[in-house]
Amino acid sequence: MDQSVTDSPSEWILDVVARWESDLVRYARHMVGDVERARDVVQDTFLKLCQQDRGQLDGHLVEWLFTVCRNGALDVRRKEQRMTTMTLDAVMESAGFDPQPDDAAEQRDESHRVLQLMTGLPANQQEVLRLKFQHSLSYREISAITGLSETNVGFLIHVGIKRLRELTK
């Protein structure tokens, strides 16, 4: 994030929250299955950000945010000892796209189908596909967030897309 070094710490935090909050909530929601718990995870992420040295995060803020958010979401899941299954409506609501009116019905149908098919993929494939295509993160960023190698991230994305293509034929 290219912020002026003259921004006060509070202005910087507010800019980071404004830019990344909705993406982090969507990401956490897929992991914890509930928007309220996801918001709690994201709030904790930003509280931890307030305690960090801004200079130490330079160049890898996005990876840091998604990693801390991911770890918080995994902690929530572990504590609950169960994973809530999301409904298709919840997935569509969190998809974050706004199609043109003339393409809306077709896009909605196709998106429903792809998202429904994604639920049949292994969790690690779902996660890397969401990070790549919903959050536009690079393989390196996804690798830093998930702890997987960049090669493994690329493989999971490739295999996931290939499987989705097979299922949509």
C-alpha positions in Angstrom: 0.0 0.0 0.0 1.6 3.2 -1.1 1.0 5.6 1.8 2.9 8.7 2.5 5.4 8.3 5.4 4.0 11.5 6.8 0.6 9.9 7.5 0.0 9.6 11.2 -0.2 6.1 12.6 -4.0 6.5 13.1 -4.5 7.8 9.5 -2.5 4.9 8.2 -4.5 2.4 10.3 -7.8 3.9 9.0 -6.5 3.7 5.4 -5.6 0.1 5.9 -9.0 -0.7 7.5 -10.8 1.1 4.7 -8.9 -0.8 2.0 -8.8 -4.3 3.4 -11.7 -4.8 5.9 -14.3 -6.1 3.5 -11.8 -8.5 1.8 -10.7 -9.9 5.1 -14.2 -10.3 6.4 -15.1 -12.2 3.2 -12.0 -14.4 3.5 -12.6 -15.1 7.2 -16.3 -15.8 6.6 -15.4 -18.7 4.3 -13.3 -20.2 7.0 -15.6 -19.7 10.0 -18.9 -19.9 8.2 -20.5 -16.9 9.9 -20.2 -13.2 9.2 -20.3 -12.1 12.8 -17.5 -14.4 13.8 -15.6 -13.3 10.7 -15.9 -9.7 11.8 -14.6 -10.5 15.2 -11.6 -12.2 13.6 -10.9 -9.2 11.4 -11.3 -6.8 14.3 -8.7 -8.8 16.2 -6.5 -8.7 13.1 -6.7 -4.9 13.1 -6.1 -4.7 16.8 -2.9 -6.7 16.3 -2.0 -4.4 13.4 -2.1 -1.4 15.8 0.5 -3.1 17.9 2.9 -3.6 15.0 5.8 -1.5 13.9 4.6 0.0 10.6 8.1 0.0 9.2 8.4 -3.8 9.8 5.3 -4.4 7.6 6.5 -2.3 4.7 6.3 -4.4 1.5 4.3 -7.3 3.0 1.3 -5.7 4.7 -1.2 -7.7 2.7 0.5 -11.0 3.5 0.6 -10.1 7.1 -3.1 -9.1 7.3 -4.3 -12.3 5.5 -1.9 -14.5 7.6 -3.1 -13.0 10.9 -6.7 -13.2 9.8 -6.3 -16.8 8.6 -4.7 -17.8 11.9 -7.5 -16.2 13.9 -10.1 -17.9 11.8 -8.4 -21.3 12.2 -8.3 -20.7 16.0 -12.1 -20.0 16.0 -12.7 -23.1 14.0 -10.6 -25.2 16.3 -12.3 -23.8 19.4 -15.7 -24.7 18.1 -14.6 -28.2 17.1 -16.9 -28.1 14.1 -17.1 -26.3 10.7 -20.3 -24.6 9.7 -21.4 -25.5 6.2 -22.2 -22.3 4.3 -25.3 -22.1 2.2 -25.1 -21.2 -1.5 -26.7 -17.8 -0.7 -24.0 -17.0 1.8 -21.3 -17.8 -0.8 -23.0 -15.7 -3.4 -23.4 -12.8 -1.0 -19.7 -12.9 -0.2 -18.6 -13.3 -3.8 -18.3 -9.5 -4.2 -19.2 -8.9 -7.8 -21.6 -6.6 -9.5 -22.6 -7.7 -13.0 -24.0 -5.5 -15.7 -27.8 -5.6 -15.8 -28.0 -7.4 -19.2 -25.6 -10.1 -18.1 -26.9 -10.4 -14.5 -29.1 -13.5 -14.9 -26.5 -15.5 -16.9 -23.7 -14.5 -14.6 -25.7 -15.3 -11.6 -26.6 -18.8 -12.9 -23.0 -19.5 -13.9 -21.6 -18.1 -10.6 -24.1 -20.2 -8.6 -23.0 -23.3 -10.5 -19.2 -22.7 -10.1 -19.5 -21.8 -6.4 -21.6 -24.8 -5.8 -19.1 -27.0 -7.6 -16.3 -25.4 -5.6 -17.7 -26.8 -2.4 -16.9 -30.2 -3.7 -13.2 -29.4 -4.0 -10.8 -30.1 -1.1 -10.6 -27.2 1.4 -7.0 -26.3 0.5 -8.0 -25.9 -3.2 -11.0 -23.8 -2.3 -8.9 -21.5 -0.1 -6.2 -20.9 -2.7 -8.8 -20.3 -5.5 -10.6 -17.8 -3.3 -7.4 -16.0 -2.4 -6.4 -15.9 -6.1 -9.7 -15.0 -7.8 -11.8 -13.2 -5.1 -8.9 -11.3 -3.5 -6.5 -11.1 -6.4 -3.5 -12.2 -4.5 -0.3 -13.4 -6.1 1.1 -16.9 -5.6 3.8 -15.5 -3.3 1.2 -13.7 -1.2 -1.0 -16.9 -1.0 2.1 -18.9 -0.1 3.0 -16.5 2.7 -0.6 -16.6 4.0 -1.2 -20.4 3.9 2.4 -21.6 4.6 2.4 -23.6 1.3 5.2 -23.3 -1.2 4.5 -21.1 -4.3 4.8 -24.3 -6.4 2.2 -26.0 -4.3 -0.1 -23.0 -4.5 0.2 -23.0 -8.3 -0.4 -26.8 -8.4 -3.6 -26.5 -6.2 -4.9 -23.6 -8.3 -4.2 -25.6 -11.5 -5.8 -28.8 -10.3 -8.8 -26.9 -8.8 -9.5 -25.0 -12.1 -9.0 -28.2 -14.1 -11.5 -30.0 -11.9 -14.0 -27.1 -12.1 -13.7 -27.2 -15.9 -14.4 -30.9 -16.0 -17.4 -30.5 -13.8 -18.9 -27.6 -15.9 -18.7 -29.6 -19.2 
